[in-house]
């Protein structure tokens, strides 16, 4: 009999040092908010992961130094092959202490202060923060809005930037956060061709790659062409996929040995590429046994997203919810409300008592937008939307 997983139960996360609860007052100025901001799920992780960790902790009382297990690397290899058609060799993978940390490490290793880095706003905000904080310069190739209300990559603008700005690095958010674009292979191949021609290293952040919605598939950047394999550094993790972000479990893939060998050697020299035993156990359990949980979780999230899109269309005029092609993050276009960005934020926080990520943190193109995390029980989503509807009605 097929196992059914529970995503409806509301789990109280207070007292667990959950960022989305403990930082409400610091981020929003009040604590009485429904937290739909930090990008983790409010669902219990797959029992296979909990069971594997508990078995190791209770079966042996020594938690000393551990060496990376061959089965750990193989679980990543098998998952990528079976799910995404991404063929990997063990020598092409290393552990990385978090995606954002990994980007920062690649930034420091491959670029120099003053070098230019291309991002595509609105986009995940740490890309800008880490780049500028480390003395590099941001060049944004802003996404283009399409006639159907979605977004696409500005390939002509990117080519112009490569030709005139001479960046050293580019970040491709694949799938794109916060909008949820699952980039097609044809677009990624054009990016790779331009990057190789102009000597640009491409960082591909694929942490949301396993969370594609129905009718879409994830295309790893490095698979689309020889050019892509030659210029790319790929970061991924089971953390978003299986809701284990609190367990540092990220990995890095570099196909090109000319990039890989010096980078991996540098990481090893600085002791940055060794996973702890809990990370290895959780990763292997997720990739070996978590598939059925993931499929049901994605179906539940997609149902939540469909509910949000329809609710906004019918009940909150002026707010348009854009259905993502991947991830559980929903981009809300609030420009139809006729409010300033500050007024939009006030509407959500102080009128509706909801904590969402404000769009401006993802770049200037995100003003009058909000990012909503849909990975909560549907009852929580419904309650939040009802409060939003009431707040919007008060505007009139």
C-alpha positions as CSV (number, residue, x, y, z in Angstrom):
1,X,0.0,0.0,0.0
2,X,1.3,3.4,-0.9
3,X,2.2,5.4,2.2
4,X,0.4,8.7,2.7
5,X,2.3,11.6,4.3
6,X,0.8,14.2,6.5
7,X,1.2,17.8,5.3
8,X,-2.0,19.2,6.9
9,X,-0.9,19.1,10.6
10,X,0.2,22.5,12.0
11,X,3.5,22.0,13.7
12,X,4.4,24.4,16.5
13,X,8.0,25.5,15.7
14,X,8.3,27.8,18.7
15,X,11.2,27.0,21.0
16,X,13.3,25.4,18.2
17,X,15.3,28.5,17.2
18,X,13.4,28.7,14.0
19,X,14.6,31.9,12.1
20,X,11.1,32.6,10.7
21,X,9.8,32.9,14.3
22,X,12.7,34.2,16.4
23,X,13.6,37.0,14.0
24,X,10.1,38.4,13.5
25,X,10.5,41.3,15.9
26,X,13.9,42.2,14.5
27,X,12.9,42.0,10.8
28,X,9.3,43.3,11.0
29,X,9.0,45.2,14.3
30,X,6.4,42.9,15.8
31,X,5.9,39.2,16.6
32,X,2.2,38.7,16.1
33,X,2.6,37.8,12.4
34,X,2.0,34.7,10.4
35,X,5.5,33.8,9.1
36,X,5.5,33.1,5.4
37,X,8.9,34.5,4.6
38,X,12.0,32.3,5.3
39,X,12.4,29.7,2.6
40,X,12.0,26.5,4.6
41,X,8.9,24.3,4.9
42,X,6.6,24.0,7.9
43,X,6.2,20.2,7.2
44,X,7.8,17.4,9.0
45,X,10.8,16.1,7.1
46,X,10.8,12.7,5.5
47,X,10.7,10.0,8.2
48,X,13.4,8.2,6.4
49,X,15.8,11.0,7.3
50,X,14.7,11.2,10.9
51,X,15.0,7.5,11.3
52,X,18.5,7.3,9.7
53,X,19.9,10.1,12.0
54,X,18.3,8.7,15.1
55,X,19.6,5.2,14.4
56,X,23.1,6.4,14.0
57,X,23.0,8.6,17.1
58,X,21.5,5.9,19.4
59,X,23.4,2.9,18.0
60,X,26.9,4.3,18.7
61,X,27.9,6.7,21.4
62,X,31.1,8.0,19.7
63,X,30.7,11.1,17.5
64,X,34.3,11.5,16.5
65,X,35.9,12.5,13.2
66,X,34.4,10.7,10.2
67,X,35.6,10.3,6.6
68,X,33.3,10.8,3.7
69,X,31.5,7.6,2.8
70,X,31.6,6.3,-0.7
71,X,27.8,5.6,-0.4
72,X,27.3,9.3,0.4
73,X,28.8,10.5,-2.9
74,X,27.1,7.7,-4.8
75,X,23.7,8.8,-3.5
76,X,24.2,12.2,-5.0
77,X,25.4,10.7,-8.3
78,X,22.4,8.3,-8.5
79,X,19.9,11.0,-7.7
80,X,21.2,13.4,-10.3
81,X,21.4,10.7,-13.0
82,X,17.9,9.4,-12.3
83,X,16.1,12.7,-11.7
84,X,17.9,15.1,-14.0
85,X,20.0,13.1,-16.4
86,X,23.1,14.7,-14.9
87,X,26.0,12.3,-15.2
88,X,28.7,12.9,-12.5
89,X,32.0,11.4,-11.5
90,X,33.0,11.2,-7.9
91,X,36.0,13.4,-8.6
92,X,33.7,16.1,-9.9
93,X,31.8,16.5,-6.6
94,X,32.7,18.1,-3.3
95,X,30.9,19.0,-0.1
96,X,30.3,22.7,0.4
97,X,29.2,24.3,3.7
98,X,26.0,25.9,2.3
99,X,25.0,27.4,-1.0
100,X,25.5,31.0,0.0
101,X,28.8,30.1,1.6
102,X,29.8,28.2,-1.5
103,X,29.1,31.2,-3.7
104,X,31.2,33.4,-1.4
105,X,34.0,30.9,-1.5
106,X,33.9,30.7,-5.3
107,X,33.7,34.5,-5.5
108,X,36.9,34.8,-3.4
109,X,38.7,32.1,-5.2
110,X,38.0,33.1,-8.8
111,X,37.6,36.8,-8.7
112,X,39.6,39.8,-7.4
113,X,38.3,43.0,-5.7
114,X,36.9,45.3,-8.3
115,X,35.9,42.4,-10.6
116,X,32.4,42.6,-12.0
117,X,29.8,39.9,-11.3
118,X,26.5,39.6,-13.3
119,X,23.2,38.9,-11.5
120,X,19.7,39.0,-12.9
121,X,17.3,41.0,-10.7
122,X,14.9,40.5,-9.2
123,X,17.0,37.7,-7.7
124,X,18.0,36.1,-4.4
125,X,19.5,38.9,-2.4
126,X,22.6,37.3,-1.0
127,X,24.2,37.3,-4.5
128,X,24.3,41.1,-4.3
129,X,25.2,41.3,-0.6
130,X,28.1,38.9,-0.8
131,X,29.5,40.4,-4.0
132,X,29.5,44.0,-2.8
133,X,30.5,43.0,0.7
134,X,33.6,41.4,-0.7
135,X,34.6,44.4,-2.8
136,X,33.4,43.2,-6.2
137,X,31.0,45.1,-8.4
138,X,27.5,44.1,-9.4
139,X,26.2,44.4,-12.9
140,X,22.5,43.5,-13.2
141,X,21.0,42.1,-16.4
142,X,17.4,42.6,-15.2
143,X,14.8,40.0,-16.2
144,X,12.3,41.1,-18.8
145,X,8.6,41.0,-18.1
146,X,6.7,39.2,-20.8
147,X,3.2,39.9,-22.3
148,X,1.6,37.1,-20.3
149,X,2.8,38.4,-17.0
150,X,5.8,36.1,-16.6
151,X,9.5,36.8,-17.0
152,X,12.3,35.9,-19.4
153,X,16.1,36.4,-19.6
154,X,17.4,39.4,-21.5
155,X,19.9,37.6,-23.7
156,X,20.7,40.6,-25.8
157,X,21.3,42.7,-22.7
158,X,23.6,39.9,-21.4
159,X,25.6,39.9,-24.5
160,X,26.0,43.6,-24.4
161,X,27.2,43.4,-20.8
162,X,29.7,40.7,-21.6
163,X,31.1,42.8,-24.5
164,X,31.3,46.1,-22.7
165,X,31.6,45.4,-19.0
166,X,33.9,42.4,-19.2
167,X,32.6,40.6,-16.0
168,X,34.6,37.8,-14.5
169,X,31.6,35.9,-13.1
170,X,27.8,35.4,-13.6
171,X,25.3,33.9,-11.3
172,X,22.4,31.9,-12.8
173,X,19.7,31.2,-10.3
174,X,18.4,27.9,-11.8
175,X,15.5,27.7,-11.0
176,X,15.2,31.4,-10.5
177,X,14.4,32.7,-7.0
178,X,12.1,34.6,-6.3
179,X,10.0,34.1,-9.5
180,X,10.3,30.3,-9.9
181,X,11.5,30.2,-13.5
182,X,12.7,26.8,-14.7
183,X,15.1,27.9,-17.3
184,X,14.9,26.0,-20.7
185,X,17.9,24.3,-22.1
186,X,18.0,26.6,-25.1
187,X,18.4,29.7,-22.9
188,X,21.0,28.1,-20.7
189,X,22.9,27.0,-23.8
190,X,23.0,30.6,-25.1
191,X,24.3,31.8,-21.8
192,X,27.0,29.2,-21.8
193,X,28.1,30.1,-25.3
194,X,28.4,33.8,-24.5
195,X,30.2,33.0,-21.2
196,X,32.8,30.8,-22.8
197,X,33.3,33.3,-25.6
198,X,33.9,36.1,-23.1
199,X,35.8,34.2,-20.4
200,X,33.0,34.4,-17.8
201,X,32.7,31.8,-15.0
202,X,29.0,30.8,-14.4
203,X,27.8,29.9,-10.9
204,X,24.6,27.9,-11.2
205,X,22.5,27.9,-8.0
206,X,20.3,24.8,-8.4
207,X,19.0,24.4,-4.8
208,X,15.4,24.5,-6.0
209,X,16.0,22.2,-8.9
210,X,14.1,19.2,-7.4
211,X,11.0,21.3,-6.7
212,X,9.7,21.6,-10.2
213,X,6.0,21.8,-10.6
214,X,4.0,19.5,-12.9
215,X,4.6,20.1,-16.6
216,X,8.1,21.3,-16.1
217,X,11.6,19.8,-15.6
218,X,14.8,20.9,-14.1
219,X,17.7,21.3,-16.6
220,X,21.1,21.4,-14.8
221,X,23.2,24.1,-16.4
222,X,26.3,22.0,-17.0
223,X,24.3,19.4,-19.1
224,X,23.2,21.7,-21.9
225,X,26.4,21.9,-23.9
226,X,30.2,21.5,-23.8
227,X,30.4,25.2,-23.3
228,X,28.3,24.9,-20.2
229,X,30.4,22.1,-18.8
230,X,33.5,24.1,-19.4
231,X,32.5,27.4,-17.7
232,X,30.2,26.3,-14.8
233,X,30.3,25.7,-11.1
234,X,27.1,24.1,-9.9
235,X,25.7,24.3,-6.4
236,X,22.9,22.0,-5.1
237,X,21.6,20.4,-1.9
238,X,18.8,18.3,-0.5
239,X,18.1,21.0,2.0
240,X,15.2,22.8,0.3
241,X,14.0,19.6,-1.3
242,X,13.6,17.7,1.9
243,X,13.3,20.5,4.4
244,X,16.6,19.9,6.1
245,X,18.1,23.4,5.8
246,X,19.3,23.3,9.4
247,X,21.6,20.4,8.4
248,X,24.4,21.8,6.2
249,X,24.3,19.3,3.3
250,X,25.2,21.2,0.2
251,X,27.4,20.0,-2.7
252,X,29.4,21.5,-5.5
253,X,30.0,20.1,-9.0
254,X,32.7,21.3,-11.4
255,X,33.1,19.4,-14.6
256,X,36.1,21.3,-16.1
257,X,39.3,20.1,-14.4
258,X,41.0,23.4,-15.1
259,X,38.4,25.0,-12.8
260,X,37.9,22.1,-10.5
261,X,41.4,21.1,-9.4
262,X,42.6,24.4,-8.1
263,X,39.2,25.2,-6.5
264,X,38.7,21.8,-4.8
265,X,42.4,21.9,-3.7
266,X,41.9,25.3,-2.1
267,X,38.7,24.1,-0.4
268,X,40.4,21.0,1.0
269,X,43.5,23.0,2.1
270,X,41.3,25.3,4.1
271,X,39.2,22.4,5.5
272,X,36.0,23.6,3.9
273,X,35.0,20.5,1.9
274,X,34.5,17.9,4.6
275,X,30.9,17.0,5.5
276,X,30.0,16.0,9.1
277,X,28.5,12.6,9.7
278,X,25.0,13.9,10.3
279,X,25.1,15.7,7.0
280,X,26.2,12.6,5.1
281,X,23.6,10.4,6.8
282,X,20.7,12.9,6.1
283,X,21.8,13.4,2.5
284,X,22.0,9.7,1.7
285,X,18.7,8.9,3.4
286,X,17.0,11.7,1.5
287,X,18.3,10.7,-1.9
288,X,17.9,7.0,-1.3
289,X,14.5,6.8,0.4
290,X,12.9,10.3,0.2
291,X,11.5,10.1,-3.3
292,X,7.9,9.1,-2.4
293,X,7.7,11.8,0.3
294,X,9.0,14.4,-2.2
295,X,6.4,13.6,-4.8
296,X,3.5,13.9,-2.4
297,X,5.0,17.1,-0.9
298,X,5.3,18.7,-4.3
299,X,1.7,17.8,-5.2
300,X,0.6,19.3,-1.9
301,X,2.6,22.5,-2.5
302,X,1.3,22.9,-6.0
303,X,-2.3,22.6,-4.7
304,X,-1.4,25.4,-2.2
305,X,0.0,27.5,-5.0
306,X,-3.0,27.0,-7.2
307,X,-5.2,28.0,-4.3
308,X,-3.2,31.2,-3.8
309,X,-3.3,32.1,-7.5
310,X,-7.1,31.6,-7.7
311,X,-7.7,33.3,-4.4
312,X,-5.8,36.4,-5.4
313,X,-7.5,36.5,-8.7
314,X,-11.0,36.4,-7.1
315,X,-10.6,38.1,-3.8
316,X,-7.7,40.6,-3.7
317,X,-8.0,42.9,-6.7
318,X,-4.7,44.6,-7.3
319,X,-2.6,41.6,-6.2
320,X,-1.6,39.1,-8.9
321,X,0.0,35.8,-7.8
322,X,2.5,34.4,-10.4
323,X,2.6,30.6,-10.4
324,X,6.2,29.4,-10.2
325,X,7.4,26.7,-12.5
326,X,9.6,25.5,-9.7
327,X,10.0,26.0,-5.9
328,X,7.4,26.8,-3.2
329,X,7.9,30.5,-3.4
330,X,5.1,32.7,-5.0
331,X,5.9,36.1,-6.4
332,X,3.1,38.5,-5.7
333,X,2.7,41.5,-8.0
334,X,1.0,44.2,-5.9
335,X,1.4,47.1,-8.4
336,X,-2.3,47.0,-9.1
337,X,-3.1,48.3,-5.6
338,X,-1.8,51.7,-6.5
339,X,0.4,51.9,-3.4
340,X,4.0,52.8,-2.9
341,X,6.3,50.0,-1.9
342,X,6.4,51.2,1.7
343,X,2.6,51.2,1.7
344,X,2.5,47.6,0.3
345,X,4.8,46.4,3.0
346,X,2.7,48.2,5.6
347,X,-0.5,46.5,4.2
348,X,1.0,43.0,4.6
349,X,2.7,43.5,8.0
350,X,0.6,46.0,9.9
351,X,-2.8,45.5,8.3
352,X,-2.9,41.8,7.4
353,X,-0.3,40.8,10.1
354,X,1.7,38.7,7.6
355,X,5.4,38.3,7.4
356,X,6.5,38.0,3.8
357,X,9.8,38.9,2.1
358,X,9.4,42.4,0.6
359,X,10.3,42.5,-3.1
360,X,12.8,45.3,-3.0
361,X,15.3,43.1,-1.2
362,X,15.6,41.2,-4.5
363,X,16.5,44.4,-6.4
364,X,14.8,47.6,-7.6
365,X,12.7,45.6,-10.0
366,X,11.1,43.9,-7.0
367,X,9.5,47.0,-5.7
368,X,5.7,46.7,-5.1
369,X,6.1,43.0,-5.0
370,X,6.2,40.4,-2.2
371,X,7.4,36.9,-1.9
372,X,5.2,34.3,-0.2
373,X,6.3,30.9,1.0
374,X,3.6,28.4,0.2
375,X,5.1,25.4,2.0
376,X,2.8,25.5,5.0
377,X,-0.4,23.5,5.8
378,X,-3.3,24.7,3.6
379,X,-5.2,25.8,6.7
380,X,-2.4,28.3,7.4
381,X,-2.4,29.5,3.8
382,X,-6.2,30.0,3.9
383,X,-6.1,31.9,7.1
384,X,-3.3,34.2,5.8
385,X,-5.1,34.9,2.6
386,X,-8.3,35.7,4.4
387,X,-6.4,38.3,6.5
388,X,-4.9,39.7,3.4
389,X,-8.4,40.0,1.7
390,X,-9.7,41.9,4.8
391,X,-6.8,44.2,4.7
392,X,-7.2,45.0,1.0
393,X,-10.9,45.7,1.5
394,X,-10.0,48.2,4.2
395,X,-8.1,50.2,1.6
396,X,-11.3,51.1,0.0
